[in-house]
Amino acid sequence: MEKIALRDIPSVNKVILEIKKDSEIHESYLKKIIQEEIELYRKRIKNGEINKSSLMILDEIKNKVLARASLKLVNVINGTGIVLHTGFGRAPFNSKNLKKIAKKMEGYVNLEFNLSDGKRGDRQEHIREILSAICESESSLVVNNNAAAVMLAINGISKGGEVIVSRGELVEIGGSFRIPDIIDASGAILKEVGTTNRTHSKDYINAINENTKLILTVHTSNYVVKGFTKSVKLAELVSIGDKYKIPVMADWGSGSLIKNISKNTSLDIPISHLMKDKPDIVTFSGDKLIGGPQSGIIVGEKNIINSLQENTLYRTLRPDKLTIGLLEETLRSYRATSFSKDNLSLNMLKASRNTLKIRGKKILNLIKKSIIKDLDISLVPSLVEAGSGSLPEKNIGSMALIFNPKSIKCSILAKKLRLGKIPVVGFIKEDRFYIDLKAVLPSQLMKLSQAINSI
Ligand SMILES: *Cc1c(COP(=O)(O)O)cnc(C)c1O
């Protein structure tokens, strides 16, 4: 074959014309990635690394550009076993709820319109009643996420003043959520008390001065401190707050709405139990153990909630109609002491080993015998965590597909599955590849076996 020269590389316009034949992608976007791909070929040709015809190059560039320009946010099979995985969007949505939402969200909704009197309404009213009732609180307010809820509450209650927090609760949640930084960004001053392992009520009392605006307790949901430890119970903090006329707030991060989501997850106190201790404000995430969309929920005293809703920050943090619609559906999945099939996250967390074993066998039955043999796939018991720091210890029973392939490295197998038509994300441990079944939706069994078959 004749040696390829730089002038044989197709021009940007030629590639655009080629692609426009079968796709409608924004031209500036196309141009940018075509230029980048052409530049790569230019370099490789200069280095003498390429020996292809101009037509072959055009075809390759076209395919690469189409792949790069295809949709980026795609459906994934989560084989990590972690149901509330931040990387995969935390609480999974169920298609039944999404369909209901799609129907009512088409066009317009009465987001801020009161249909009974024809006047302007409040977006919070669609969920306030049910949320307050489930949490046994006077009122409620929903914002974009729990970090926003914490920030809004601290800003509204204690801007310019001191916030007392135990040194054992100065947590980092991951990403950029650190209690000291959030207090700082909210315009308040952190007053640390006690030590990492032990904080007493006298530590709080001694720290109170005329500039104290808030006592904050933070649920240390993503780690455990064991051994010689002491912390002050919420009820005791509330009695200190009452005595010194200082509001008490609990950031309960992964707060749940019911007790014991499954036999294996002895969850601590549901929000409604927490409210019996009468804290002024409690904040928690809507997409952790609640199983809803990304949101932050504030419950507590009506006067404080009203003032938070009037705070300028609220305007920057208020939830959109999709969040409110999905959260409303999620809240309706709760019963007094249980939840319905519509709460996908909680049903996934609850699924027993036995249920997962049956699903695992179904998947194995759908995989070609030769592939099971080649990749040496079997079904084993496993232990997983809930995720998002919701329950810190790995103690939820599950089942996993384990792969012990001879002819392919686990890292390559993992990559092939990630880059397949339906991306499957598993994990490697001690030179074996795993797909845990805890977070694989019951509706994905067929797709998962197809993905494995197509390796
Ligand atoms: C998760 C968590 C947050 C942050 O909540 P997001 O919903 O991720 O914004 C804050 N505080 C605690 C204690 C948490 O567990």
The ligand as a Tripos MOL2 file, in Angstrom:
@<TRIPOS>MOLECULE
LIG
   15    15     1     0     0
SMALL
NO_CHARGES

@<TRIPOS>ATOM
      1 C1        -24.9960   12.2430   53.3180 C.3       1 LIG1
      2 C2        -24.9140   13.2260   54.3990 C.ar      1 LIG1
      3 C3        -24.9070   14.6010   54.1140 C.ar      1 LIG1
      4 C4        -24.9560   15.1230   52.7150 C.3       1 LIG1
      5 O1        -26.1590   14.8150   52.1310 O.3       1 LIG1
      6 P1        -26.3580   14.9460   50.5150 P.3       1 LIG1
      7 O2        -27.7410   14.4910   50.3120 O.co2     1 LIG1
      8 O3        -25.3170   14.0730   49.9220 O.co2     1 LIG1
      9 O4        -26.1450   16.3650   50.1760 O.co2     1 LIG1
     10 C5        -24.8310   15.4750   55.1670 C.ar      1 LIG1
     11 N1        -24.7600   15.0450   56.4370 N.ar      1 LIG1
     12 C6        -24.7630   13.7280   56.7600 C.ar      1 LIG1
     13 C7        -24.6460   13.3190   58.1990 C.3       1 LIG1
     14 C8        -24.8390   12.7840   55.7440 C.ar      1 LIG1
     15 O5        -24.8310   11.4790   56.0470 O.3       1 LIG1
@<TRIPOS>BOND
     1     1     2 1
     2     2     3 ar
     3     2    14 ar
     4     3     4 1
     5     3    10 ar
     6     4     5 1
     7     5     6 1
     8     6     7 2
     9     6     8 1
    10     6     9 1
    11    10    11 ar
    12    11    12 ar
    13    12    13 1
    14    12    14 ar
    15    14    15 1
@<TRIPOS>SUBSTRUCTURE
     1 LIG1         1 GROUP 0 **** ****
